[in-house]
């Protein structure tokens, strides 16, 4: 199966928004099916590291990713950096105690998988979360960097897809089947599900209202904040003429609303740096209420992309410089 890329820090185009929502729904369906079948016993720490080949990729990686984030270590026997990286990943898999599963792929024996992931060199580390593939890093990496990346991956799995990991029992027999950790139903799951269904059906107004309903009761709900920012962005660009928006932005560089509209289009098209750069330049040219309007739109777009995204971090610094 061809992997599909997904940003860890947020979806920024229409296709990615829908793909993320579908992946979450599939993950929830898989967990529900597992619960109906009675689940399975806890796994041993030794089962947190598995060897995967092309024949077992669907079962061992894609299906398992509905229960837990799966980290893929692409390696080869002749690769010296791999011999340094792989033991670190294996040790961290055990240390993280079921919050992710490590799948090792020998590229010499699995050339097709290497090609499907577009790997140009090894070691290369990817992840699959709820069926969505995303690159983590390539080449040798320090343990601090690896830990930071894994922490972000686990956070994405938990917050975006409800993947709380596997139950690990040191006394369990190696080779036992995995069991997803029980995830209690949240008080706002019904409202969040209604918002997802509204998005899937194209009812952006309904999705916006459903997310607002969650935030009225739980202002700190991160899933609702992200969903609301995405739904409002999609609502703003729905039905606009992209060519006219871009002409207006080019012809009227001092028009705040023209620049904001163009930035929305930039972000929906995946041009994150262009969107942020356009708004920062507009901040530099404006004062008073106009400047505050642009600043607020930037903060909304930061929510769409995700606060931990390097592009957001860089843009926050640039915005601070422009303001002060």
N, C-alpha and C positions, 0 to 999 in steps of 0.2 A: 504494500500500500504506500502510495506517495505521501511523504510527510507534508504537513502544512505549517508554515511559519506563523508564529503568534508573538507579539511583543509581550514581554513580562510585565511591562509597566503600564499597559493600557491599550485599548484598541482605538484607532484613529480613522478608520474608514468604514463605509457601510458594510462591506463584505466581512470585515473583521468583527464588527459588532455582532452581526448575525451569527458568525461562526462561533464566537465565544459563548453566546447565549445557547446555541444548539449543543455545544460541548458540555455546558453545565447541565442541561436537561438530560443528556445521555448519561452523564455521570450519576445523576440522581436516580435515573431509571435502573442503572446497573446495580447501585447499592440497594434499591428496593427489591430487585430480583434476588439478590444475594440473601436479603433478610427473609424473603418468602421461602427460600430453599433451606432456611435454617442456618445459613452461614457455615463457617468452617473453623477449625481449631486455630489457636495462635501459632505463629511461626517462630522458629528459633533464630537467634542472631545470624547463624550461618546462612539462612535463607534470604538475608537482605542483600546478598551479592550473588547474581546469577549470570551464567553464560548464555548468550542468545545468538541464534543463527537466523537465516532468512526464513526457514520453514516455520520457526516458532515465534517470529516477530509479532504477528497479529495477536497470538494468545498471550505471550509473555510480556509484551510491552504495551500495545494499544489497548488490549482489554484490561490489563492491570492498572493502566493509567486512569481508569475510572474510579479506582480505589485510593491510589497514592501516586504522587509525582514519581516518574521513572527517569532517572539520570542514566544516559547512555555514554559509556566510555569506549570510544573507537580507538583501538590499539593494534599493535603487531609485535611479534616476537623480536624483530630486528630493530625496533624503535627504542633507542636508549632513553629519550625523555619520557616515553610511556612507562618505562620501568621505574621511573621516579614518581610519576603522577599517580599511577594506578594504585599503589599501596596506600597513598594518602586518601584517595577516594574510598577505598575499601574500609579503611579504619573509620572514616567519618560516617560511612553508611551505618556501621554498628553503633557509633557514638550517638547518632541522631535517632536511634532506637525506633525505627519504623516510620519516621516522617518522610523518608524517601526510599526508593528501591534502586539499587545500582545494577544496571544491565551492561555486561561487557561484550563487545562485539569485535572479533578478530577480523580486521579488514581484508587480510589475505584470503580468508575462507568465505568472505561475504561481500564480494565486490559490488553486487547490486545494491545493497544497503548503503554502501559508501557513496555510490553514484546518486542514489535517490536523495540523500541528505546534502549533496553538493559539496562533499568534503574534498579539499585540495591538499591537505596535509594532516599529519597526526603528530601528537595526540590531539583529538578533537572531542569536545564534550557537549552533548545536546541534552535536552529534556523533553519528555512528552507528558503533558498535563491534560487529562480528560480528552485524549485523542488529538491534542494540538501539539505540534512539534515546535521547539524554539531553540536557537543556539545559545549556549552558555559561554564557552570560551574555547580558544584553540591555542595549542602550544603549552609550554610549561607555565605553571601559575603557582604563586605562593599560597601557603595554607590560609593566610588571612583573607586573601582575595577569594579563595574557594569557599571559605566559610560565609563570607558576605553574600556571595552568589547563591549559595544553598539556602541561606536564611530568606533571601528574597523569593526564591522558588517556592519554599514551603509556605511563605505568606500568601503568594499568589494562589497556590493550591487551596489554602484554607479559606481565604476571603472571597475569591472569585468562583470557586467550584465546590466548596464545602468538603474538600478532601482532608480529613483529619488523620490519615495515616493508617498503618497496620498495627495490630496488637502483637507485641513481641514477648515471648516467654522464654527465659533462659533455660528452662527445664524441658521445653518442647523438643520433639524429635526433629532433626533436620529433614527437610523435604516436605514438611507439612504444608497444607494449603493455607493461604493468607486469609485473614479476616479483617475487614475494615473496622476501625474503631467506631464505636457507636456515636452518632451525632444526634443529640437531642434536638427536637424541633424548636425553632426559635419563635418568639411571640409574633414576629412580623413575616413569617415565611409565606403566609397566604397572600399578603399584600405584595410582596416581592414577586411571587409567582404570577400574580395578576399583571404586574408591570412587564414582566418578561413576555407573557402572552400578548400583551398589547403591542409591544415592539415587534414580535414575530408577525402579527397581523397588519402591521403598518399603521396602527392607531397611536401616533406619537403623542397626541394630546392626552389620550388615556394613560399612556406610560408615564408622562410627566406628572399627571395628577396622582397616579398610584405611588410613585416614588416620593412625592411631596407628602402624601398621607403617612408614609413610613417615617419621614423625617419630622413630621409634626409630633409624633409620639416618641421618636428616638433620634434626636438631632445628631448624635454621633455615629449613626449607622453608616459605615464606610461603603457597603454595597449599594445602599440607596443614594449616597452622594455621587458615586461614580456613575450609576445608572441615570440619575437625573441630569448630570452634566452631559452625558452622551445623548440622551433623548432630546434635551433642549438644543444641542448643537444640530442634530439631524432635523429637528423641527424648523430651525432657522434657515437651513439651506434647502429645505423641501420646496420645490417648485420655482426656484430662482433660475435666472438665465446666466450661466457661468460666464459667458462671453461679455455680456453687458456689465456684470459685476466687475470683471477685470478691466474693462474699458473705463468704467467710472473711477476705479482706483488709480489707473494710470493717468487719467485726465485731471483728477482732482486730488493731488497728494495731500492737500490740507483739509480734505473732507474726512472727518473722523468716522462717520458712519460708513462711508465708502471703503475705508481701510479696514474697518472691523469686519464688514461683509466679506471682503477678499480674504482676510485672515481665516475666517470660518471655512471658506472653500479650500484654502491651503491645507488646513488641518484634516478636513474630511478626505482630501486626496492623498493624505499621508506625508505632506510636505511640512513637517513639524517645525524645522528650523526657519523655513520661509515665513510661516505664520507668526512665530515669535519675533523674528527679526523685523517684520513689517510693523508690528505693534510697538516694539521698542522704539523704532524710528519715529512713529507717530507720537509716542509719549514725549520724545525729545523736542517735537515741534509744537506741542500744545501746552496750555496752562489751565488752571482752574478746573471747572466742571468737565471740560472736554478731556483733560488729562486723566481725571479720576474715572471717567467712563471707560477709557482705554485700559486703564489699570485693572478695573474690575473684570473686563472681558478677558484679560490675560490670566487672571486668577481662575476664571471659569475654565479656560482651556487647559490650565495646569491640572485641574481635576480630571479632565478627560484623558490626558496622557498618563498621569500618575505622578505623585510627588517624588518617587525615587528614581524616575527616569533621568539619566544624565543630561538630556536636553532641557528638561525642566529646571534642574539644578543650575545649569549654566544661564538659562534665561532669567531665573530669579536674581542671580547676581547682576546681570546686565540691567534688569529693571531697577534694582536698587541704585545702581550707578546713575541711571537716567533720571531717577526721581530726586536723588540727593547729591 
